[in-house]
Amino acid sequence: DEETISNLISFGFNRPHVLKALEATDGNLERAADWLFNHPEEMETNSAEVSENSSQPNRLRDGCGKYELVAFISHMGSNANVGHYVAHIKKDNQWVIFNDEKVAKSENPPKDLAYLYFYKRV
């Protein structure tokens, strides 16, 4: 629907890419957003699909549309009523976990279990 399309466009994606993501994910908003962020190569395959406001392929009006995951928040505990939230932050190309007063290198950060993701434009 148009509201779903508008929501995804508000992330900075253009309409043809949003439609492609929704088609690939059976119209599911959350899965389409994840698909858009995790399939940048799909955006590069067809330069004719770029926004009419941009004269350069794969460029937003205010810069490049490529992002890198730099942090995420996840929950440790058996359910929402038990446990607490921790942060993983990428520092010097290594993941670090911040768990209350404990800070340590994270060998296998649980990226797929996060509740909130932070990206920066590269």
C-alpha positions as CSV (number, residue, x, y, z in Angstrom):
1,D,0.0,0.0,0.0
2,E,1.0,3.6,-0.4
3,E,1.6,4.2,3.3
4,T,4.1,1.3,3.4
5,I,5.9,2.6,0.3
6,S,6.0,6.1,1.8
7,N,7.5,4.8,5.1
8,L,10.3,3.0,3.2
9,I,10.9,6.0,1.0
10,S,11.4,8.1,4.1
11,F,14.5,6.1,4.9
12,G,16.1,7.6,1.7
13,F,15.3,4.9,-0.8
14,N,13.7,5.6,-4.1
15,R,10.4,4.2,-5.2
16,P,11.7,1.6,-7.7
17,H,14.0,0.1,-5.1
18,V,11.2,0.1,-2.4
19,L,8.8,-1.7,-4.8
20,K,11.5,-4.3,-5.6
21,A,12.1,-4.8,-1.8
22,L,8.4,-5.2,-1.1
23,E,8.0,-7.6,-4.0
24,A,10.9,-9.7,-2.6
25,T,9.4,-9.8,0.9
26,D,5.7,-10.3,0.2
27,G,4.9,-6.7,1.1
28,N,6.1,-7.0,4.7
29,L,7.4,-3.5,5.8
30,E,9.9,-4.7,8.4
31,R,11.4,-7.4,6.1
32,A,11.5,-5.0,3.2
33,A,13.4,-2.4,5.3
34,D,15.9,-5.1,6.3
35,W,16.2,-6.2,2.6
36,L,16.9,-2.7,1.4
37,F,19.7,-2.2,4.0
38,N,21.2,-5.6,3.4
39,H,21.1,-5.8,-0.4
40,P,23.0,-2.6,-1.6
41,E,24.2,-4.6,-4.7
42,E,20.6,-4.8,-5.9
43,M,20.4,-1.0,-5.9
44,E,23.6,-0.8,-8.0
45,T,22.5,-3.3,-10.7
46,N,20.2,-0.9,-12.6
47,S,21.3,2.7,-12.8
48,A,18.1,3.6,-14.6
49,E,16.2,3.2,-11.4
50,V,17.9,6.1,-9.7
51,S,15.9,9.0,-8.4
52,E,14.9,11.6,-11.0
53,N,16.4,14.2,-8.7
54,S,19.9,12.8,-9.0
55,S,22.1,13.0,-12.1
56,Q,24.5,10.4,-10.7
57,P,23.6,6.7,-10.4
58,N,23.3,5.4,-6.8
59,R,23.6,8.8,-5.3
60,L,21.2,10.6,-3.0
61,R,20.9,14.3,-3.3
62,D,23.0,14.8,-0.2
63,G,25.6,12.0,-0.7
64,C,26.1,8.3,-1.3
65,G,23.3,5.9,-0.2
66,K,25.6,3.3,1.3
67,Y,25.6,2.6,5.1
68,E,27.6,0.6,7.5
69,L,26.3,-1.0,10.7
70,V,28.1,0.7,13.6
71,A,26.1,-0.3,16.7
72,F,23.1,-2.2,17.9
73,I,21.1,-2.7,21.1
74,S,20.0,-6.2,22.1
75,H,18.3,-7.9,25.1
76,M,19.9,-10.4,27.3
77,G,17.3,-12.5,29.2
78,S,14.7,-15.2,28.6
79,N,11.9,-12.6,28.0
80,A,11.1,-8.9,28.1
81,N,10.4,-9.1,31.9
82,V,13.7,-10.7,32.8
83,G,17.2,-9.5,31.9
84,H,18.4,-6.2,30.5
85,Y,19.6,-4.5,27.3
86,V,23.2,-4.3,26.2
87,A,25.0,-2.3,23.4
88,H,27.4,-3.5,20.8
89,I,29.5,-0.8,19.2
90,K,32.0,-1.2,16.4
91,K,35.3,0.5,17.4
92,D,38.4,0.3,15.3
93,N,36.8,-2.4,13.1
94,Q,36.1,-4.6,16.2
95,W,32.9,-5.2,18.0
96,V,32.7,-4.2,21.7
97,I,30.0,-5.2,24.1
98,F,28.8,-2.7,26.8
99,N,27.0,-4.6,29.5
100,D,26.4,-2.4,32.5
101,E,29.9,-1.7,34.0
102,K,31.6,-4.5,31.9
103,V,33.1,-3.6,28.6
104,A,34.8,-6.3,26.5
105,K,35.6,-7.4,23.0
106,S,32.7,-9.2,21.3
107,E,33.9,-12.2,19.2
108,N,30.4,-13.1,17.8
109,P,28.1,-10.2,18.2
110,P,24.4,-11.3,17.9
111,K,23.5,-8.9,15.1
112,D,20.4,-10.9,14.1
113,L,18.9,-10.6,17.7
114,A,19.1,-6.8,18.0
115,Y,16.1,-4.5,18.7
116,L,17.7,-1.3,17.4
117,Y,20.3,-0.8,14.8
118,F,22.6,2.2,14.2
119,Y,24.1,2.9,10.8
120,K,26.4,5.6,9.4
121,R,26.7,6.7,5.9
122,V,30.0,5.6,4.3
